Amino acid sequence: MGKIAFVFPGQGAQYIGMGKEFYEKEPEAKKVFDLASEVTGLDIPALCFEENDKLDITEYTQIAMLATEVALYAVLKQQGITPDVTAGLSLGEYGAIVASGVMSMEDAFKVIRQRGIFMQEAVPTGGAMAAVLGLSVDVIEKICEEAEGTVSIANYNCPGQTVITGEAQAVEKASEALKEAGAKRVVPLKVSGPFHSAMLIPAGEKLEKVLDTVELKEFTVPYVCNLTADYVTSTEEIKFLLKMQISSSVRWQQSVEKMLDNGVDTFVEIGPGKTLSSFVKKINKEAKVFNVDKYDDLAKCVEELKNA
């Protein structure tokens, strides 16, 4: 067996009830959810488990997702499963950083709560995102560069799936141009802002001040960051990378390729949904993929990894 990567999903995978069984059955998970409530002053279990209209609003989505991811990670760690490297998509990068040992749970919850607020405040209206299916990255990049207004690539997800972001009108015009250029589909995304665009630069600048209050420790394992799609091994880089990440492209495909090149053959997606697992399989169908989302996933994942 090669190396194991723990990967953590981003916004869009959240759902009411995520993590609930872990909270009810695993004291280690309950401690994490309760800690997130204590740090943020929010009722995180209620936000994650009970019907509400906040979970899909960025300011709340981010802390809810991270609390769930870290709770599930804590249970997996308690079972003796550890990674050789970690990575996460967008807000999931904070889960990766916690799992790398560099940032405490408390600090990660504090930072991600403010990150969600800053991103919501930066562009309360006027932005859009769209998924582009079945068109080469080179063509998408060229059309974005030539488009009027602010539009750029938000996510390099996997072969055949790229996400664009920016001003609503610019995204709409670019979407038409992308269809004319041969895209199979261009799908507007239901999001509350143009994430990972230049419109989010002010949010990154605010976040920098919060990050300056956080103490970083030495790595127990490295992580691969969104900005460079490369391994991070120096704590001195992290705060700058996280500041820039908000307004820069998420290089997920390149991140997975980097880990594969470095001997990773097993990916464990920790958190809601199977989005990252799907991306990994499209990047390399030979990769082994596990999910820890539902409570039933836990025993299966632990047994297979321990017997591998």
C-alpha positions in Angstrom: 0.0 0.0 0.0 1.2 3.5 -0.9 0.7 6.7 1.0 -2.7 7.9 2.4 -4.1 11.4 1.9 -6.9 12.8 4.1 -8.9 15.3 2.0 -11.6 17.7 3.2 -14.4 19.1 1.1 -15.6 22.7 0.6 -18.9 24.6 0.4 -21.7 23.0 -1.5 -21.5 19.6 0.2 -23.3 20.7 3.4 -26.6 19.2 4.4 -28.9 19.2 7.4 -28.0 16.3 9.7 -24.3 16.1 8.8 -22.3 14.6 11.6 -25.3 14.0 13.8 -24.7 10.3 14.4 -21.1 10.9 15.2 -22.2 13.6 17.7 -24.6 11.2 19.4 -22.4 8.1 19.4 -18.8 9.3 19.6 -17.7 11.4 22.6 -14.7 12.6 20.7 -16.9 14.1 18.0 -19.2 15.7 20.5 -16.3 17.4 22.1 -15.3 19.0 18.8 -18.8 20.2 18.0 -19.1 21.6 21.5 -15.7 23.3 21.2 -16.8 25.0 18.0 -19.9 26.3 19.8 -17.8 27.6 22.6 -15.3 29.3 20.4 -17.8 31.0 18.0 -20.8 31.6 20.3 -23.0 29.8 17.9 -25.1 26.6 18.5 -23.1 24.5 16.1 -25.1 21.2 16.7 -28.4 23.1 16.0 -26.9 24.7 12.9 -25.7 21.3 11.5 -28.5 19.0 12.7 -31.8 21.0 12.8 -33.8 22.4 9.9 -32.8 26.1 9.4 -32.2 28.7 6.7 -28.7 29.6 7.7 -26.7 26.5 6.7 -26.4 27.6 3.0 -25.3 31.1 3.9 -21.5 31.4 3.7 -21.0 33.0 7.1 -22.6 29.9 8.7 -21.7 27.2 6.1 -18.0 27.5 6.7 -18.0 27.0 10.4 -20.6 24.2 10.2 -18.6 22.4 7.6 -15.3 22.7 9.4 -16.7 21.6 12.7 -18.2 18.5 11.0 -15.0 17.7 9.2 -12.8 18.1 12.2 -15.2 16.1 14.4 -15.1 13.2 11.9 -11.3 13.5 11.6 -10.9 13.3 15.4 -12.9 10.1 15.5 -10.8 8.6 12.7 -7.6 9.6 14.4 -8.8 8.0 17.6 -9.3 4.7 15.6 -5.6 4.8 14.7 -5.9 5.9 11.1 -3.4 8.7 10.2 -2.4 10.3 6.9 0.9 10.9 5.1 -0.4 14.1 3.7 -3.5 16.2 3.9 -5.4 18.6 1.5 -8.7 20.4 1.3 -10.8 22.3 -1.2 -11.2 25.9 -0.2 -12.5 26.0 3.4 -11.5 22.3 3.5 -7.9 23.5 3.5 -8.5 24.4 7.2 -9.5 20.8 8.0 -6.2 19.8 6.3 -4.2 22.2 8.3 -5.8 21.0 11.6 -5.0 17.4 10.5 -1.4 18.4 9.7 -1.0 19.5 13.3 -0.1 23.1 12.5 -3.2 24.9 13.8 -5.3 24.0 16.8 -9.0 23.3 16.5 -9.8 26.4 18.5 -7.8 28.7 16.3 -9.2 27.1 13.1 -12.7 27.6 14.3 -12.0 31.2 15.2 -10.4 31.9 11.8 -13.0 30.1 9.7 -15.8 31.9 11.5 -14.3 35.3 10.6 -13.4 34.1 7.1 -17.1 33.3 6.4 -18.2 36.7 7.7 -15.5 38.6 5.7 -16.4 36.7 2.5 -20.1 37.4 3.0 -19.5 41.1 3.6 -17.1 41.5 0.7 -19.7 40.9 -2.0 -23.2 40.6 -0.5 -24.6 40.8 -4.0 -23.4 41.2 -7.6 -21.3 38.1 -8.1 -21.8 34.7 -9.7 -20.1 31.4 -10.4 -20.7 28.7 -13.0 -19.4 25.2 -13.7 -18.0 24.6 -17.2 -18.2 21.0 -18.4 -16.4 19.4 -21.2 -14.0 22.2 -22.3 -10.2 22.4 -22.1 -8.7 24.6 -19.4 -6.7 26.5 -22.0 -9.8 27.7 -23.8 -11.5 28.7 -20.6 -8.5 30.7 -19.4 -8.3 32.5 -22.8 -12.0 33.4 -22.8 -11.8 34.7 -19.2 -8.8 36.8 -20.0 -10.6 38.4 -23.0 -13.9 38.9 -21.3 -15.1 42.3 -20.2 -15.3 42.8 -16.4 -14.0 40.6 -13.7 -14.2 36.9 -14.5 -11.6 34.2 -13.8 -11.2 30.5 -12.9 -12.3 29.7 -9.4 -11.7 25.9 -9.3 -9.7 23.5 -11.4 -11.7 20.5 -10.1 -10.9 17.6 -12.5 -10.6 16.9 -16.2 -13.7 18.3 -17.9 -14.9 20.3 -14.9 -13.8 23.9 -14.2 -15.6 26.6 -12.3 -15.5 30.3 -13.3 -16.3 33.2 -10.9 -16.6 37.0 -10.9 -19.1 39.8 -11.6 -22.5 38.4 -12.5 -22.7 40.1 -15.9 -19.1 39.1 -16.8 -19.8 35.5 -15.8 -23.0 35.5 -17.9 -21.2 36.8 -21.0 -18.2 34.4 -20.5 -20.7 31.6 -20.2 -22.2 32.3 -23.6 -18.7 32.5 -25.1 -17.8 29.2 -23.5 -20.9 27.5 -24.9 -20.0 28.8 -28.4 -16.5 27.5 -27.9 -17.8 24.0 -27.5 -18.5 23.5 -23.7 -21.0 20.7 -23.2 -22.7 22.6 -20.5 -22.2 25.8 -18.4 -24.2 25.5 -15.2 -24.8 28.6 -13.0 -24.1 27.6 -9.3 -26.3 28.5 -6.4 -23.8 30.4 -4.3 -24.0 33.5 -2.2 -20.9 35.2 -3.7 -18.2 35.0 -6.4 -15.8 33.0 -4.4 -12.1 32.8 -5.3 -12.3 35.9 -7.5 -10.5 39.3 -7.3 -13.7 40.6 -5.7 -12.7 38.8 -2.5 -9.3 40.6 -2.1 -10.7 42.8 0.7 -11.8 39.7 2.6 -8.3 38.3 2.4 -6.8 41.5 3.8 -9.2 41.4 6.7 -8.4 37.7 7.3 -4.7 38.5 7.4 -5.2 40.4 10.7 -7.0 37.5 12.2 -4.4 35.0 11.1 -1.7 37.2 12.7 -3.3 36.4 16.1 -2.9 32.7 15.6 0.0 30.6 16.7 1.2 27.9 14.3 3.0 24.8 15.4 5.3 22.4 13.6 3.9 19.9 11.1 3.2 16.4 12.1 2.4 15.7 8.4 2.6 18.1 5.4 -0.3 19.5 3.5 -0.9 20.5 -0.1 -2.3 24.0 -0.5 -4.9 25.3 -3.0 -2.8 28.3 -4.1 0.3 26.5 -5.4 -0.9 22.8 -5.5 2.4 22.0 -3.8 3.4 20.6 -0.4 3.7 23.1 2.4 6.4 22.2 4.9 7.2 25.7 6.4 4.8 27.3 8.8 6.2 30.7 7.7 4.3 30.4 4.4 0.9 29.5 5.7 -0.7 32.8 6.7 0.2 34.3 3.3 -1.1 31.3 1.5 -4.4 31.4 3.4 -4.8 35.2 2.8 -4.3 34.7 -1.0 -6.4 31.6 -1.2 -9.7 33.6 -0.7 -9.3 35.5 -4.0 -7.2 32.9 -6.0 -8.0 29.8 -8.0 -8.3 26.5 -6.2 -6.0 24.1 -8.0 -7.6 20.9 -6.9 -6.8 18.7 -9.9 -3.1 19.8 -9.7 -3.1 19.2 -6.0 -4.3 15.6 -6.5 -1.8 15.0 -9.3 1.0 16.3 -7.0 0.0 13.8 -4.3 -0.2 11.0 -6.8 3.2 11.8 -8.1 4.5 11.7 -4.6 3.3 8.1 -4.0 -0.2 8.7 -2.6 -2.6 5.9 -3.9 -5.3 6.1 -1.2 -7.6 9.1 -0.6 -9.9 9.4 2.4 -12.6 12.1 2.0 -13.6 13.3 5.5 -16.8 15.3 5.7 -20.2 15.7 3.9 -20.7 14.2 0.4 -18.5 12.5 -2.1 -17.5 15.4 -4.3 -13.7 15.1 -3.8 -13.9 11.4 -4.2 -15.6 11.9 -7.6 -12.9 14.4 -8.7 -10.1 12.0 -7.6 -11.5 9.1 -9.6 -11.8 11.4 -12.7 -8.2 12.4 -12.2 -6.9 8.9 -11.7 -9.3 5.9 -11.9 -6.7 3.6 -10.2 -6.7 5.6 -7.0 -8.3 4.0 -4.0 -11.0 6.2 -2.5 -12.8 6.0 0.9 -15.5 8.3 2.4 -16.2 9.1 6.0 -19.5 11.0 5.9 -22.2 8.8 7.4 -21.6 6.9 10.6 -21.7 3.5 8.9 -18.7 4.7 6.7 -16.4 4.7 9.7 -16.1 1.0 10.6 -15.8 0.1 6.9 -13.1 2.6 6.3 -11.1 1.7 9.4 -11.3 -2.0 8.7 -10.2 -1.8 5.1 -7.3 0.6 5.8 -6.1 -1.5 8.8 -6.2 -4.6 6.7 -4.7 -3.1 3.6 
